Structure formats: structure tokens, C-alpha cells
Amino acid sequence: WELLVLEKLKWDLVSVIANDFLAHILHRLPLPADKVELVKKHAQTFIALCATDFTFVMYPPSMIATGSIGAAIHGLTLSVNGFSGEAVTELLAGITGTEVDCLKACQEQIEAALAESLKQASQSQQEFSAKAAAYGGSQPTSTPTDVTDINL
């Protein structure tokens, strides 16, 4: 019913998310044509990471998108028309009309979240391999798999 009412009122409740800004920002960046898709893919990964971390809840979607693009360019060590590092951050801040300090803080927080996520993934992988080695890995279990195999 809610959808019917919204449709009759012609209300669009789709919220703006960080992914909506990617194409617009990337279009304004003077990136090499062969690197645009790579930067976009990395930025989408960063945006997905930000969506799972509560520390990014106070940032607007445009800031998360811009910080993700900056982190992707920084991580891929690309140069944008000879600009690199701080100059890319200033260029991105100029494109989106954000403050350089806020953008830099967001970008650093995104990179820190990635490092923490990779560290946690590495630890869980090590724990999984240790458990698999402790259980013998390929040995079949002796637990019955069918209810009729159980004698009460």
C-alpha cells in the first residue's frame, strides 16, 4: 500500500548515495582513458567499505565518493595530468566544492578502514587455516547424516 500511495503522489524516495557521484567526478578528472574504469572499480570498493563502517555515517555521500576516488588514485599511485598527492586532493576538492582538510581527513579515514579490514581478513584466514589443520581437513566426519541412522 505504501508504494501505491507514493506512486499516486509521485514521490521519489530514492536517496542519493555515494555511487551516484562517481561518474560526474571521474568525468571532470583528467585521468588517462585506460585508467578511468580501474579507478571507478577501486572507488566502488571503498564506498562499499564505507557503507559497512559506522565512522562514515557523518560524511555526506559526495564526500565519501570524492574521498574514495582520492584513495583509489593514491593507492594505485596514478598521476592526474602531472598532479599527484596533495595536488590531486586539491583538484578533487575544487571539483566538488569541499574543503581540502575535510576531504583529506575523509580520505585518510578510508585508507585506515581499508588497512584495518585487510588486517582482520588476514587474521580470520590464519584462524581458519589453523582450525582446518587441527581437524585434519579432509577426513570425513563420523556424524550420521540421515535421521534414520540414529537409533533411539
C-alpha positions in Angstrom: 0.0 0.0 0.0 2.8 2.4 0.8 4.2 2.0 -2.7 0.8 2.7 -4.2 0.4 5.9 -2.2 3.9 7.1 -3.1 3.3 6.4 -6.7 0.0 8.3 -6.7 1.6 11.2 -5.0 4.5 10.9 -7.5 7.0 11.0 -4.6 10.5 9.6 -5.3 12.1 8.4 -2.1 15.3 7.1 -3.6 18.1 8.6 -1.6 21.3 9.9 -3.1 24.3 7.6 -2.4 28.0 8.0 -3.0 27.9 5.9 -6.1 25.7 8.5 -7.8 28.6 11.0 -7.7 31.3 8.7 -9.2 30.6 9.2 -12.9 30.3 13.0 -12.5 33.6 13.4 -10.6 35.5 11.0 -12.8 34.3 12.8 -15.9 35.8 16.1 -14.6 39.1 14.5 -13.7 41.8 14.5 -16.4 42.6 10.8 -16.0 44.1 8.6 -18.8 41.2 6.9 -20.6 42.5 3.4 -19.8 42.6 4.1 -16.0 39.1 5.5 -15.5 37.4 2.1 -15.1 40.1 0.9 -12.8 39.8 4.0 -10.6 36.0 3.6 -10.7 36.2 0.0 -9.6 38.5 0.7 -6.7 36.4 3.7 -5.6 33.3 1.5 -5.6 35.1 -0.9 -3.4 36.0 1.9 -1.0 32.4 3.1 -1.0 31.1 -0.4 -0.1 33.7 -0.5 2.7 32.4 2.9 4.0 28.8 1.6 3.9 29.8 -1.1 6.5 31.7 1.2 8.8 29.8 3.4 11.3 32.6 6.1 11.3 31.5 7.3 7.9 27.9 8.0 8.9 28.5 11.7 9.4 30.1 12.3 5.9 27.8 13.3 3.1 27.7 10.9 0.1 29.6 13.4 -2.1 32.5 13.5 0.4 32.6 9.7 0.6 32.7 9.5 -3.2 35.4 12.1 -3.5 37.5 10.6 -0.7 37.1 7.1 -2.3 38.3 8.4 -5.7 41.2 10.1 -4.0 42.1 7.0 -2.0 41.9 4.9 -5.2 44.2 7.3 -7.1 46.6 7.4 -4.2 46.5 3.6 -3.8 47.1 3.0 -7.5 49.9 5.6 -7.5 48.4 7.4 -10.5 49.2 10.9 -11.5 46.5 13.1 -12.9 48.0 15.4 -15.6 51.2 15.5 -13.7 49.4 16.2 -10.3 49.9 13.7 -7.5 49.4 13.5 -3.8 48.2 16.9 -2.3 47.5 18.4 -5.8 45.0 15.6 -6.6 43.3 16.2 -3.3 43.1 19.9 -4.0 41.8 19.2 -7.5 39.1 16.9 -6.2 38.1 19.4 -3.5 37.8 22.1 -6.3 35.6 19.8 -8.4 33.2 19.0 -5.6 33.4 22.3 -3.7 34.5 20.7 -0.4 37.3 21.8 2.0 40.7 20.3 1.4 41.2 19.5 5.1 37.8 17.7 5.4 38.5 15.7 2.2 42.0 14.8 3.3 40.6 13.6 6.6 37.9 11.5 4.9 40.4 10.0 2.5 42.8 9.1 5.3 40.0 7.5 7.3 39.0 5.5 4.2 42.6 4.3 3.8 42.8 3.4 7.5 39.5 1.5 7.3 40.9 -0.5 4.4 44.1 -1.3 6.3 42.0 -2.5 9.3 39.7 -4.5 7.1 42.7 -6.2 5.4 44.3 -6.9 8.8 41.0 -8.5 10.1 40.7 -10.6 6.9 44.2 -11.8 7.3 43.7 -12.8 10.9 40.5 -14.7 10.1 42.2 -16.5 7.3 45.0 -17.6 9.6 42.5 -18.8 12.2 40.6 -20.7 9.6 43.7 -22.5 8.3 44.7 -23.3 11.9 41.3 -24.8 12.6 41.3 -26.8 9.3 44.8 -28.2 10.2 43.6 -29.1 13.7 40.6 -31.1 12.4 42.6 -32.9 9.7 40.9 -31.1 6.9 40.0 -33.9 4.5 38.8 -36.6 7.0 35.1 -37.4 6.8 33.1 -36.8 9.9 31.6 -39.7 11.8 28.4 -37.9 12.5 25.3 -39.5 10.9 23.9 -37.5 8.1 20.4 -39.1 7.9 17.8 -39.1 10.7 17.1 -42.8 10.1 20.7 -43.6 11.0 20.1 -42.6 14.6 19.0 -45.3 17.0 16.9 -44.1 19.9 
